């Protein structure tokens, strides 16, 4: 029977039971709602491209590419299914590609970027943005192990960079050319890791034409990195691979193969890989020997390089044998008195005067025998009438003045190398006055390597910057190899070799700048001068000339007396021949002298 007391007790019991059940009830209800929401959310993400894309962007912005990428792929697929064409989704593909690359799915990232870059949307982008996407694709290709595709991209950047691909070659650091060069420089670390410099990379393709194209691309990149700070390892990996490809396809005696030995050998020496450098130089020598004959002065470059390696290896007997062989070749070819002619006249007329930040020219210095380069059939890169397209005549005494002078000999050298290489070769810059140099340096500021006034060989009218195919000459050019082998026969030397400190800046290597010093002096530099030390040689030239006249040269491994005797060096910069310009440091010659301990010297 129901009573009030029973009713109250019953209601309280029900309330108490409900109170006990409420946490479980609400937890279950919340779980059911959460499951429903997640189900709805997942269905929405899988069916609504906008929702999927928003989720992708949020995760990508939160630096969660591994979670973002699947949403991006889903959104991309839904947009295509909904009828959007390639152009509509091209921009979004680049975003998904970035996520895939960040999550180390390089192959998919490359594929998406390639698709996007083929679109009209990409072609209408700002050129720098398009280059940036191409750079991202190439970087992903390196990480994916597809080096052939990556080097093709960066080699095309080098060509588009023009002069900016040469160290300090671009005056405007904000130019598009400089931007191309920056992208190539930025890939150096990736290439260093991807290419083992001690073992060459094996191309995937077996097609000879494709392999040679890869070798050409790697040669261009290797040369680029070789001229930059901390680029030796990337350069060695690139150039050694290119060398082996050319050797296997073209043969070790092909000039394109030999040319790489001239670039790669010094890098091996710098890295301490002397055995590899020796093998390169031996191969290069034997490749040239059947064509040029073993007793030809044209082979002197390879003899000198090989002897230098033997010295560093401690193989003095073999080095000495090569030096003596080279001297016999020069004596047979040019005679016993080959270095006595014109040496006093050349000194007085500054034909072989050193010029650098240690040997300055004063503001009033100007040659009096300037002539038009075009008048001597030298192709010019600028209007033939301007001063920059002029050179000194610097004619020999006692010889036919129409042939025995600077412009006539440069014309002969250019003609020879144009014939051998097939390159278009022209004079880019000849004479520049002190004032012109000052204006160019002021305009250039800290960009590039425009030499400050008073330090430039162009002021003498004896320096010639050489263009190849309308940009600065590069070590990978066929014509550069020709200049390296033959320039000394026409009186020219390379003024700014790798590792020099003749101009301000960390490195003033300029493979395009050739300086006339006269035939006899250039011969002596090749035969007996310190390798890649032209300013030191010119500063101590009287010493080298006296030793050449007496027939006494130091044996392999012995100190070079001409570089270690300060009084002899001081003569080169004293008033004995040509007065020092006002304000030039008295110890400028001794700065180049290791033994003196004054200033710095780079060996």
SULURUR-V343104 format. One record per backbone hydrogen bond with DSSP energy under -0.5 kcal/mol. NH is the residue of the N-H (numbers start at 1). CO is the residue of the C=O. E is the energy in kcal/mol with one decimal. If there is no record, write none. Layout:
BEGIN
{{NH:CO:E} {NH:CO:E}}
END
This chain:
BEGIN
{{7:3:-2.7} {8:4:-2.9} {9:5:-2.4} {10:6:-2.7} {11:7:-2.6} {12:8:-2.6} {13:9:-1.9} {14:10:-2.1} {15:11:-2.7} {16:12:-2.6} {17:13:-2.5} {18:14:-2.7} {19:15:-2.6} {20:16:-2.0} {21:17:-1.9} {22:18:-1.7} {23:19:-0.6} {25:21:-2.9} {26:22:-3.7} {27:23:-2.5} {28:24:-2.5} {29:25:-2.6} {30:26:-3.0} {31:27:-2.6} {32:28:-2.6} {33:29:-2.6} {34:30:-3.0} {35:31:-2.8} {36:32:-2.4} {37:33:-2.9} {38:34:-3.2} {39:35:-2.5} {40:36:-2.6} {41:37:-3.7} {42:38:-3.1} {43:39:-2.4} {44:40:-2.7} {45:41:-2.8} {46:42:-1.9} {47:43:-1.0} {47:44:-0.6} {48:44:-3.4} {49:47:-0.7} {52:48:-2.2} {53:49:-2.5} {54:50:-2.5} {55:51:-2.4} {56:52:-2.2} {57:53:-2.5} {58:54:-2.3} {59:55:-2.2} {60:56:-2.5} {61:57:-2.5} {62:58:-1.4} {63:60:-1.6} {64:59:-2.5} {67:64:-0.7} {68:64:-2.2} {69:65:-2.6} {70:66:-0.5} {71:67:-0.7} {71:68:-0.5} {72:68:-2.1} {73:69:-2.7} {74:70:-2.3} {75:71:-2.7} {76:72:-2.4} {77:73:-2.5} {78:74:-2.5} {79:75:-2.3} {80:76:-1.9} {81:77:-2.4} {82:78:-2.1} {83:80:-1.7} {84:79:-2.4} {89:85:-1.4} {90:86:-0.8} {93:89:-2.2} {94:90:-1.3} {95:91:-1.0} {96:92:-2.3} {97:93:-2.7} {98:94:-1.9} {99:95:-1.7} {100:96:-2.4} {101:97:-2.6} {102:98:-2.4} {103:99:-1.5} {104:101:-1.7} {105:100:-3.0} {106:104:-1.3} {109:105:-1.9} {110:106:-2.8} {111:107:-2.3} {112:108:-2.4} {113:109:-2.3} {114:110:-2.5} {115:111:-2.1} {116:112:-2.4} {117:113:-2.6} {118:114:-1.0} {118:115:-0.5} {119:116:-1.5} {122:116:-0.6} {123:119:-1.6} {124:120:-1.6} {125:122:-1.3} {129:126:-0.5} {130:126:-2.2} {131:127:-2.4} {132:128:-2.2} {133:129:-1.9} {134:130:-2.2} {135:131:-2.5} {136:132:-2.2} {137:133:-2.4} {138:134:-2.5} {139:135:-2.5} {140:136:-2.1} {141:137:-2.1} {142:138:-2.0} {143:139:-2.1} {144:140:-1.8} {145:141:-0.6} {145:142:-1.2} {146:141:-2.5} {147:145:-1.3} {150:146:-1.5} {151:147:-3.0} {152:148:-1.4} {153:149:-1.6} {154:150:-2.2} {155:151:-2.4} {156:152:-1.6} {157:153:-1.6} {158:154:-1.9} {159:155:-1.8} {160:156:-2.2} {161:157:-2.0} {162:158:-1.0} {162:159:-0.6} {164:161:-2.0} {165:162:-1.6} {166:163:-1.8} {169:166:-2.7} {171:169:-0.6} {173:171:-0.8} {175:172:-1.6} {179:175:-1.6} {180:176:-2.2} {181:177:-1.9} {182:178:-2.2} {183:179:-1.7} {184:180:-1.6} {185:181:-2.5} {186:182:-2.2} {187:183:-0.7} {187:184:-1.1} {188:185:-1.4} {191:187:-2.2} {192:188:-2.5} {193:189:-1.8} {194:190:-2.2} {195:191:-2.4} {196:194:-0.6} {197:195:-0.8} {199:196:-1.4} {203:201:-0.7} {211:207:-2.6} {212:208:-2.5} {213:209:-2.0} {214:210:-2.1} {215:211:-2.3} {216:212:-2.5} {217:213:-2.3} {218:214:-2.6} {219:215:-2.4} {220:216:-2.1} {221:217:-2.2} {222:218:-3.1} {223:219:-2.4} {224:220:-1.8} {225:221:-2.7} {226:222:-2.1} {227:223:-0.9} {227:224:-0.7} {228:225:-1.7} {231:228:-1.8} {235:231:-2.7} {236:232:-2.8} {237:233:-2.1} {238:234:-2.2} {239:235:-3.1} {240:236:-2.3} {241:237:-1.4} {242:238:-2.5} {243:239:-2.7} {244:240:-2.2} {245:241:-2.4} {246:242:-2.5} {247:243:-2.6} {248:244:-2.2} {249:245:-2.4} {250:246:-2.9} {251:246:-1.3} {254:251:-1.3} {257:254:-0.6} {258:254:-2.4} {259:255:-2.4} {260:256:-0.9} {260:257:-0.5} {261:257:-1.0} {261:258:-0.7} {262:258:-1.2} {263:259:-0.7} {264:260:-3.2} {265:261:-2.2} {267:263:-0.7} {268:264:-2.3} {269:265:-2.3} {270:266:-2.4} {271:267:-2.0} {272:268:-0.6} {272:269:-1.1} {273:268:-2.6} {274:272:-1.6} {277:273:-1.9} {278:274:-2.8} {279:275:-2.1} {280:276:-2.2} {281:277:-2.5} {282:278:-2.6} {283:279:-2.4} {284:280:-2.5} {285:281:-2.6} {286:282:-2.7} {287:283:-1.9} {288:284:-1.7} {289:285:-2.0} {290:286:-0.7} {291:288:-0.6} {292:288:-2.8} {293:289:-2.6} {296:293:-1.8} {299:296:-1.9} {300:297:-2.0} {301:298:-0.5} {303:299:-1.9} {304:300:-2.6} {305:301:-2.3} {306:302:-2.3} {307:303:-2.5} {308:304:-2.1} {309:305:-1.7} {310:306:-2.3} {311:307:-2.2} {312:308:-1.9} {313:309:-1.8} {314:310:-0.5} {314:311:-1.3} {315:310:-2.8} {316:314:-1.3} {319:315:-2.0} {320:316:-2.9} {321:317:-2.0} {322:318:-1.7} {323:319:-2.3} {324:320:-2.6} {325:321:-2.0} {326:322:-2.4} {327:323:-2.2} {328:324:-2.1} {329:325:-2.0} {330:326:-2.2} {331:327:-2.4} {332:328:-2.6} {333:329:-2.1} {334:330:-3.0} {335:331:-2.0} {338:335:-1.0} {340:337:-1.3} {341:337:-0.6} {343:340:-1.0} {346:342:-3.3} {347:343:-1.7} {348:344:-2.4} {349:345:-2.3} {350:347:-1.1} {351:346:-1.7} {352:346:-0.9} {353:350:-1.2} {356:359:-1.8} {357:502:-2.7} {361:454:-2.7} {365:362:-1.6} {367:459:-0.5} {371:391:-3.0} {373:389:-2.4} {376:373:-1.7} {377:374:-1.9} {378:373:-1.7} {379:377:-0.6} {381:427:-3.0} {386:383:-1.6} {389:386:-1.6} {390:387:-1.9} {391:371:-2.3} {392:461:-2.4} {393:369:-2.1} {396:404:-2.8} {403:400:-1.6} {404:400:-3.1} {405:403:-1.6} {406:393:-2.4} {407:392:-0.5} {409:405:-2.1} {410:406:-2.6} {411:407:-2.3} {412:408:-1.7} {413:409:-2.4} {414:410:-2.9} {415:411:-2.3} {416:412:-2.4} {417:413:-2.5} {418:414:-2.5} {419:415:-2.0} {420:416:-2.2} {421:417:-2.4} {422:418:-2.2} {425:423:-0.7} {426:467:-1.9} {427:379:-3.1} {428:426:-0.5} {428:465:-3.0} {429:465:-1.2} {430:388:-2.7} {431:387:-0.6} {431:390:-2.4} {432:458:-1.4} {437:433:-2.6} {438:434:-2.2} {439:435:-2.3} {440:436:-2.5} {441:437:-2.5} {442:438:-2.4} {443:439:-2.6} {444:440:-2.3} {445:441:-2.1} {447:444:-1.8} {449:168:-1.3} {450:447:-0.6} {455:452:-1.6} {459:456:-1.1} {460:457:-1.1} {461:457:-0.6} {461:458:-1.0} {462:457:-1.0} {463:457:-0.9} {464:514:-2.5} {465:429:-2.7} {466:512:-2.1} {467:426:-3.1} {468:471:-3.6} {469:424:-3.1} {471:468:-0.9} {473:466:-2.0} {477:474:-1.9} {481:477:-1.4} {482:478:-1.7} {483:479:-2.4} {484:480:-2.9} {485:481:-2.2} {486:482:-2.3} {487:483:-2.8} {489:486:-1.5} {490:486:-0.6} {490:487:-1.6} {491:488:-1.2} {492:487:-2.3} {493:515:-2.2} {495:493:-0.6} {495:513:-1.5} {496:510:-0.5} {496:513:-0.5} {500:497:-1.4} {508:500:-0.8} {510:496:-2.5} {513:510:-1.4} {514:464:-2.5} {514:512:-0.7} {515:493:-2.7} {516:462:-2.3} {517:491:-2.8} {518:491:-1.1} {522:518:-2.4} {523:519:-2.4} {524:520:-2.4} {525:521:-2.4} {526:522:-2.0} {527:523:-2.6} {528:524:-3.1} {529:524:-1.0} {529:525:-0.9} {533:530:-1.6} {537:533:-2.2} {538:534:-2.7} {539:535:-2.5} {540:536:-1.6} {541:538:-1.1} {543:540:-0.9} {544:540:-1.7} {545:541:-2.8} {546:542:-2.2} {547:543:-2.3} {548:544:-2.3} {549:545:-2.3} {550:546:-1.9} {551:547:-1.1} {552:547:-1.4} {553:551:-0.6} {558:555:-2.2} {561:559:-1.0} {563:560:-1.6} {564:560:-0.8} {564:561:-0.8} {565:561:-1.4} {566:564:-0.9} {569:565:-1.7} {570:566:-2.8} {571:567:-1.3} {572:568:-0.8} {572:569:-0.8} {573:569:-0.6} {573:570:-1.0} {574:571:-1.1} {577:574:-0.7} {578:574:-0.5} {581:360:-0.6} {584:581:-2.1} {588:585:-1.5} {591:587:-1.3} {592:588:-0.5} {592:589:-1.2} {593:590:-1.6} {594:592:-0.7} {597:593:-0.9} {597:594:-0.8} {599:597:-0.6} {603:601:-0.5}}
END
